[in-house]
Amino acid sequence: YSVVSTQTSVYASPGRLRLPGLDPARRYRVHPLPPGDAPISGGPQAVQEWPAAWVVADATLTGAVLGASGLQMPALWPEQLLLLEVVAL
């Protein structure tokens, strides 16, 4: 999956991203891939800090959770991307 930021607002949080198309009964490991797997330094504090623990330590969740609740996305700079590798266990 890929997440791309076209612009960043100081007033809105990035929200959650649902990952459709997964088997609800299976468990999946989710982790970020380069580029975009580390925060970009030198910007506003909100963009430097990752708000989600799954970015630092891989998450293992069911397809049902990933499809219905999704994952909290980190704040991204404009024109920055985040690639997610989702592996069935």
Buried (B, 14 or more C-beta within 10 A) or exposed (E): BEBEBEEBEEEEEBEEBEBEEBEEEEBBBBBBEEEBBEBEEEEEEEBBEBEBEBBEEEBEBBBBBBBEEBBBBBBBBEEBEBBBEBEEE
